[in-house]
């Protein structure tokens, strides 16, 4: 009897030991959301988080067969705090994957920390060229765009509208500098001339002196990059200065994305280029927009799409590893092969892990950025300085 009990106990222990790996694989996946919750970009961070969580909800609350556990840090769009903030998620919370962020300067610090630690990073907005350029790594991906892409998409289109001499204006930080550089690449290649590059420090919104200079220069058009609260004030100040009537204003899509309610009629008619537009009319986009409005009682925008697609990309990578996030090479290979069925239209990832995607021309009509054609199809970021290519 004693030996039988011993045998039974040993069998139970053995069965338990065999069951442990399967149980461990079902542990929740720790997702660290490092997004702005306060300041100029707060609404953008909210939309990204909403989009991400919407996709997870649609999958029954699981990705790769694993429940999701969220950890959050407000990055405050403050680069000086970025390293400390990201290390809270990596070292304190031991997250499996980082999702962030909006501000390019903060994203650069996140990319460095991810590269140094080997933590998976998916960037759902910040377009800093270096993230998928010199900072590229097998564990770093982007679900949005590069700054170069969004600027390049507009240059040739503006020239085709008969504008030969253009003034540019943007915040003096990575997103502004690189977006303007992309615009110049295509605009000057088409035969146009940038007669003056104006800038001011982020997040300064004192535009009056620069608007006076634009009026004196009398260019054919103005191309700009601003986002969030800064974009609202710039569009309103541009109209108040009387420039809207005489000098057409063009911009990167973030000028009018998520800002139209506050900009009101001052934004009417403005053309921008971006990888998403309101009401593309596809079944995929229609379903996404209905689900987002039903869930959050808010209209979706490009930030929501980029958050949604960050979750889709995470799911695609996990599908290739059966939920095992530690198999980084397999995760990367699966994602490189994936076609992401986005509301923006299907996209793939380039060798430097940046979306290869269409860019739309959009025109503000009421409170929507209505599609007005495709500026450029399947545009890939050049990934300058990326050693993975």
C-alpha positions in Angstrom: 0.0 0.0 0.0 2.8 2.3 1.0 4.7 1.6 -2.3 1.5 2.1 -4.3 1.0 5.5 -2.7 4.7 6.4 -3.5 4.2 5.4 -7.1 1.0 7.4 -7.4 2.7 10.5 -5.9 5.6 10.1 -8.3 3.3 9.9 -11.2 1.5 13.0 -10.1 4.8 14.9 -9.7 5.9 13.7 -13.1 2.6 14.8 -14.7 2.9 18.1 -13.1 6.4 18.6 -14.3 5.4 17.7 -17.8 2.5 20.2 -17.7 4.6 23.1 -16.5 6.0 24.2 -19.9 2.5 24.2 -21.4 1.2 26.3 -18.5 4.2 28.7 -18.7 3.4 29.3 -22.4 0.0 30.6 -21.4 1.3 33.3 -19.2 0.0 36.8 -20.1 2.0 38.7 -22.7 3.3 41.9 -21.1 2.7 44.9 -23.3 4.3 48.2 -22.3 2.4 51.2 -23.7 4.7 54.3 -23.7 2.5 57.0 -25.1 1.7 60.7 -24.4 -1.2 61.0 -21.9 -0.6 64.7 -21.3 0.5 67.7 -23.3 0.3 68.6 -27.0 0.1 65.0 -28.2 -2.2 63.5 -25.5 -5.2 62.9 -27.8 -2.9 61.1 -30.3 -1.7 58.8 -27.6 -5.3 58.0 -26.6 -6.2 57.2 -30.2 -3.2 54.8 -30.6 -4.1 53.0 -27.4 -7.7 52.7 -28.4 -6.8 51.3 -31.8 -4.4 48.8 -30.3 -6.9 47.6 -27.8 -9.7 47.4 -30.3 -7.8 44.8 -32.4 -7.0 42.8 -29.3 -10.7 42.9 -28.3 -11.6 41.6 -31.8 -9.3 38.7 -31.2 -11.1 37.7 -28.0 -8.6 39.5 -25.8 -5.7 37.3 -26.9 -2.8 37.5 -29.3 -0.9 34.4 -30.2 -3.1 32.4 -27.8 -2.0 34.6 -24.9 -3.9 37.0 -22.7 -2.6 40.6 -22.8 -1.4 42.4 -19.6 -0.9 46.2 -20.1 1.7 48.4 -18.4 1.5 52.2 -19.1 3.9 55.1 -18.8 3.1 58.7 -19.8 6.1 59.8 -21.9 4.9 63.5 -21.7 6.5 63.9 -25.2 9.7 64.8 -23.3 12.9 63.3 -24.7 14.9 64.2 -21.6 12.7 61.8 -19.6 12.5 59.1 -22.3 15.3 56.8 -21.1 14.1 56.7 -17.5 10.5 56.1 -18.7 11.3 53.3 -21.0 13.5 51.6 -18.4 10.5 51.5 -16.1 8.8 49.3 -18.6 11.9 47.2 -19.5 13.6 46.8 -16.1 10.8 47.3 -13.6 7.9 45.7 -15.3 9.8 43.3 -17.5 7.5 43.8 -20.5 7.8 41.5 -23.5 7.0 44.2 -26.1 7.1 48.0 -26.2 4.5 50.0 -28.1 5.4 53.7 -28.5 5.5 56.5 -29.3 4.3 59.8 -31.0 7.3 62.2 -30.5 10.3 61.3 -32.7 12.8 62.4 -30.1 11.2 60.1 -27.5 11.1 57.3 -30.0 14.8 57.5 -30.6 15.5 56.9 -27.0 13.0 54.0 -27.0 14.8 52.5 -30.1 18.2 52.7 -28.4 16.8 51.0 -25.2 15.1 48.3 -27.3 18.2 47.7 -29.3 20.5 47.5 -26.3 18.1 45.2 -24.3 16.7 43.1 -27.2 13.2 44.1 -26.2 10.7 44.0 -29.1 9.5 47.5 -30.1 6.7 48.5 -32.4 6.5 52.2 -33.2 2.9 53.2 -33.8 3.5 56.8 -34.9 6.9 58.6 -34.6 8.4 58.8 -38.0 12.0 59.5 -37.1 14.0 58.2 -40.1 16.8 56.8 -37.9 14.4 54.3 -36.2 14.3 52.3 -39.5 17.6 53.8 -40.7 20.8 53.7 -38.6 19.0 52.5 -35.5 17.3 49.6 -37.3 17.4 46.2 -35.6 15.8 42.8 -36.0 13.5 43.5 -33.0 12.4 47.1 -34.1 9.4 47.6 -36.3 7.1 50.5 -37.3 3.4 50.4 -38.1 3.2 54.0 -39.3 5.5 55.7 -41.7 8.9 57.4 -41.9 9.1 61.2 -41.9 10.8 61.1 -45.2 7.9 59.1 -46.7 5.1 61.6 -45.7 7.1 64.5 -47.1 8.2 62.8 -50.3 4.7 61.8 -51.1 3.6 65.5 -51.4 6.5 67.1 -53.4 5.8 65.9 -56.9 2.0 66.4 -56.5 2.4 70.0 -55.4 4.7 70.7 -58.4 2.1 69.1 -60.8 -0.4 71.7 -59.5 1.7 74.4 -61.0 3.6 75.6 -57.9 7.3 76.4 -58.7 8.4 78.3 -55.6 7.5 77.1 -52.2 8.2 78.1 -48.6 8.3 75.4 -45.9 7.6 75.8 -42.2 7.9 73.3 -39.4 8.9 72.6 -35.9 12.7 72.3 -35.5 13.0 68.7 -34.4 13.4 65.3 -36.1 9.8 65.0 -37.4 9.8 68.5 -38.9 13.4 68.4 -40.3 12.9 65.0 -42.0 9.4 65.6 -43.3 10.7 68.8 -45.0 13.7 67.0 -46.3 11.4 64.3 -47.9 9.3 67.1 -49.5 12.4 68.8 -50.9 13.7 65.5 -52.4 10.6 65.0 -54.6 9.7 68.7 -55.2 13.1 69.7 -56.4 13.5 66.5 -58.4 10.3 67.5 -60.2 11.8 71.0 -60.9 10.5 73.1 -58.1 12.5 75.4 -55.8 12.2 75.8 -52.0 12.9 79.5 -51.6 12.9 79.5 -47.8 12.9 77.0 -44.9 11.3 78.5 -41.8 11.2 76.8 -38.4 10.6 77.3 -34.7 11.4 75.1 -31.7 9.0 72.3 -30.6 6.4 72.9 -29.1 6.5 76.7 -29.7 3.3 78.0 -31.4 4.2 81.7 -31.7 3.8 81.9 -35.5 3.1 85.5 -36.2 6.6 86.7 -37.2 7.0 83.7 -39.5 3.6 84.3 -41.1 4.6 87.9 -41.7 7.8 86.7 -43.5 5.7 84.3 -45.6 3.5 87.2 -46.7 6.6 89.2 -47.7 8.1 86.4 -49.7 4.9 85.8 -51.7 5.6 82.1 -52.6 3.4 80.1 -54.9 2.5 77.9 -52.0 3.5 76.8 -48.4 4.2 73.3 -47.3 4.2 72.6 -43.5 4.5 70.0 -40.8 2.7 70.5 -37.5 0.6 68.1 -35.5 -1.8 68.1 -32.5 -2.4 71.4 -30.7 0.3 73.1 -32.8 -1.4 72.2 -36.0 -4.7 73.6 -34.7 -3.1 77.0 -33.9 -1.1 77.2 -37.1 -4.1 76.6 -39.4 -6.2 79.1 -37.5 -3.4 81.7 -37.4 -2.6 81.2 -41.2 -6.3 82.0 -42.0 -6.4 84.9 -39.6 -3.4 86.4 -41.2 -5.3 86.4 -44.5 -2.8 84.0 -46.2 -5.3 81.2 -46.9 -6.9 83.4 -49.6 -3.7 84.2 -51.4 -1.1 81.4 -50.8 -2.4 77.8 -50.9 -1.4 75.8 -47.8 -0.3 72.1 -48.1 0.9 69.8 -45.4 1.9 66.4 -44.1 -1.4 64.7 -43.2 -1.0 65.3 -39.5 -1.8 69.0 -40.1 -5.4 68.1 -40.3 -5.7 64.6 -38.8 -7.4 64.5 -35.4 -7.5 68.3 -35.4 -10.5 69.3 -37.7 -13.0 69.7 -34.9 -10.8 72.4 -33.3 -9.7 74.0 -36.6 -13.3 74.5 -37.9 -13.8 76.2 -41.2 -10.2 77.5 -41.3 -9.1 74.1 -42.4 -11.7 73.8 -45.2 -10.1 72.9 -48.6 -6.6 72.2 -47.3 -4.8 69.4 -49.1 -2.5 67.0 -47.3 -0.9 63.6 -48.0 -0.9 60.6 -45.7 -1.2 56.9 -45.7 -4.8 57.1 -44.6 -7.9 59.1 -45.4 -11.4 59.3 -44.0 -13.8 57.1 -45.8 -11.7 55.1 -48.2 -14.8 53.1 -48.9 -13.2 49.6 -48.7 -15.0 46.9 -46.7 -12.0 46.6 -44.4 -12.0 50.3 -43.6 -15.7 50.5 -43.2 -15.8 47.7 -40.7 -12.9 49.3 -38.7 -14.6 52.7 -38.6 -18.0 51.2 -37.5 -16.3 49.2 -34.7 -14.2 52.1 -33.5 -17.2 54.5 -33.3 -19.3 51.8 -31.5 -16.5 51.1 -29.0 -15.2 54.6 -28.2 -18.0 57.0 -29.4 -15.2 58.9 -31.3 -14.4 59.1 -35.0 -11.2 57.1 -35.9 -8.2 58.8 -37.3 -4.8 57.8 -38.6 -3.4 57.4 -35.1 -6.1 54.9 -34.3 -5.3 53.0 -37.5 -1.6 52.9 -36.6 -2.4 51.6 -33.1 -4.7 49.0 -34.6 -2.0 47.9 -37.0 0.7 47.7 -34.3 -1.5 45.1 -32.7 -2.0 43.3 -36.0 1.7 43.2 -36.5 2.3 41.8 -33.0 -0.3 39.1 -33.8 1.4 38.3 -37.1 4.8 37.8 -35.5 3.3 35.7 -32.7 1.5 33.5 -35.2 5.0 32.6 -36.6 6.3 31.6 -33.1 3.1 30.0 -31.7 3.0 32.7 -29.1 6.6 32.4 -28.0 7.9 36.0 -27.9 11.5 34.8 -27.1 11.9 33.4 -30.6 12.9 36.8 -32.0 14.4 35.6 -35.3 11.3 33.6 -36.1 9.1 36.5 -35.0 11.0 38.9 -37.3 10.9 36.4 -40.2 7.1 35.9 -39.9 6.5 39.6 -39.8 8.7 40.3 -42.8 6.6 37.8 -44.8 3.2 39.1 -43.5 0.7 41.1 -45.4 -1.1 43.4 -42.9 -4.7 43.8 -43.8 -5.0 47.4 -42.6 -7.9 49.8 -42.8 -5.5 52.0 -44.9 -5.0 49.2 -47.4 -2.8 46.1 -47.3 0.8 46.8 -46.6 4.0 44.8 -46.2 7.3 45.7 -44.4 10.5 46.6 -46.1 13.8 45.1 -45.2 14.3 47.9 -42.7 10.9 47.0 -41.1 9.0 50.1 -42.3 5.6 49.9 -44.1 5.6 49.8 -47.9 2.3 51.6 -48.5 0.2 53.9 -50.6 0.0 57.6 -49.8 -3.3 59.4 -50.4 -4.0 63.0 -51.3 -6.7 64.2 -48.9 -8.8 67.4 -49.0 -10.6 68.8 -45.9 -14.3 68.7 -46.5 -16.3 69.6 -43.4 -14.8 67.6 -40.6 -13.2 64.9 -42.7 -10.0 64.4 -44.7 -11.7 63.0 -47.9 -9.6 61.0 -50.3 -8.8 62.9 -53.5 -6.6 60.4 -55.2 -3.4 58.5 -54.7 -0.2 60.7 -54.5 2.1 57.7 -54.8 1.7 53.9 -54.7 3.7 51.4 -52.6 6.2 54.0 -51.4 9.1 52.4 -49.5 11.4 54.3 -47.2 15.0 54.1 -48.4 16.3 53.0 -45.0 19.5 55.0 -45.3 22.1 53.7 -42.9 20.3 50.5 -42.0 22.7 47.6 -41.8 20.0 44.9 -42.1 19.4 45.6 -45.8 
